Amino acid sequence: MAKKTILFLGRNTEGIMRDAKAAGLLFNPIVLTRQDDSLPVPEGITAMAADVFVPEQGTEYILIANGGTTQQSFPTFGKLLTATVPVEVYDLQRDGTTKVWPLA
């Protein structure tokens, strides 16, 4: 099964990507933006507006909950859940990585 990591475009997307890579959570990254977002997307990374993102069947998703806005995160999480694709959600902080979904 293919594996992709979703990150949200924010002021520290590149730093969050580095943290996700160090935690072993970065696979074929996709950066989701707001519609008409003015922030630059990291070079060489697939990006699309969160409102047009559609989960692909046969793909496992890792969602990094850091960065971006509520406008990006909640609709994305909802789409992943209703698509019934495998998804894990992580919170990356200086003191460690916490898996926040699915709950243990």
Secondary structure by P-SEA (a helix, b strand, c coil): cbbbbbbbbcccaaaaaaaaaaacccccbbbbbcccccccccccbbbbbcccccccccbbbbbccccccccccaaaaaaaaaaccbbbbbbbcccccccccccc
